[in-house]
Amino acid sequence: MDIRTRDHQGIVVFDIDGEVTISTMPQPTLHQLIKDQLERGKRDILLDLKKVDFIDSFGIGELLASYVSTQNLGGKLKLCHVSRKLFLLFQITRLVTVLEIYEDCDRALKSFGTP
């Protein structure tokens, strides 16, 4: 798994490529990378899952931990480009009731209130 970050008008976008699993999770983990951004004062986080086709229970835990850390500091964590397969997983785990999920990143970015 490869994780790259970029800034879009104050929103930190994480471009994730590969499977989000315990065996592919880089060090630092996704949650730690998000916590690092939160410590820098960044509160709007977008995870682009366009190149992710599988997430295991560890990966789900990373997403939830990241969501909780962001919420606790008054921030927002959103997802975009979620495949049909991942969306089904999020439905089964009821994460669709917790996470904001967008079909594309443009809509997700606009939902933060940026032009």
N, C-alpha and C positions, 0 to 999 in steps of 0.2 A: 504494500500500500504506500502511496505517495501523497503527501499533503503539502499543498502550496497555499500561501496566503497572499492576498492583495487587498488594497484599499479602494473602495468606491465611495467617494464623497463622505468619508467618515465611517462607513460600514465596512467591517472586516469580513471579507469573503474567503472561505476556505474551499479550495478546489481539491476534491478528494478523488483519487484514482486507485482503483483496485478493491479488493475485498476488505471489509472492516471486520476483522476477526482477531482473536487473541494471538494467533500465530503470525499475523501480518502487521500488527500494530507497532508503529515505530516508537522509539523513545526519543523525546518525551511523547506521551500518548496524546490523542486528540483532546481529551479533557484537560490535560495539562497545558497544551497549546492555547486552548480557549481561556483557561484561567490566567495564563500569562497576558493575554490581550485585555482581560478584565482588570488585571492589576495595573495595566498601563492607562486605564480610564476608558477603554473602548467598551461600549455597552450594546452596540448593535452588531450581531453576528449572523452571518448567512452561510449555511453549509450547502455547497453545490455538489449534489450526488449524481451528476450526469454520467460519470464513469464508474459508478459503483453498482455491481450487480448482485452482491451478497453481503449480508450482515448477520453475524452470529449473536448469541446472547451476550457475549462480552461487548460487542459493538453496540448493541441496544443499551447496555449499561453505560457505556461511554456517552451516548447521546443523552440519556436521562440525567446523568451526573452533570453534563455540560449545560443542559436546560436548567437544572436546579441552581447551579452556580450563577448562571446568568440572571435568572429570576430574582435570586436573593440580593443581587446588587442593583435591581431595578432595570435590568437590560432586557433585550429581546433576542431570542435565538429562533431562526426560521430555516426551513429546508426548501430547496428547489431542485428541479429536474429529478424527481423521485420516479423510478421506473414502476411499471405496473406491478411487478413482482414484489418490490420493496413496499409499495403502497398496501398491497394485500397483507404483508407481514405487519405493517403498522396498524392495519385494521384489526387483525387477529389479536394483537397485543394491546389494542385500544389506545395506542399512541396517537392516533388521529384525533382523539379528543383532547390531547394535551399540546401537541406540536402544531405549529402553523406550517402547512405544506403547500407549496405553489408549484404549478406545472412548469413554469419557466422563471428564470432569475430576474428578468425585467419586472415582472409583476411583484415578485418578492421584494426587490429593491424599492419599488414605488410604495409598497406597503409600510416601509419604514418612515415614509413622509418626505423622501427626497425627490427632487424633480426628475 
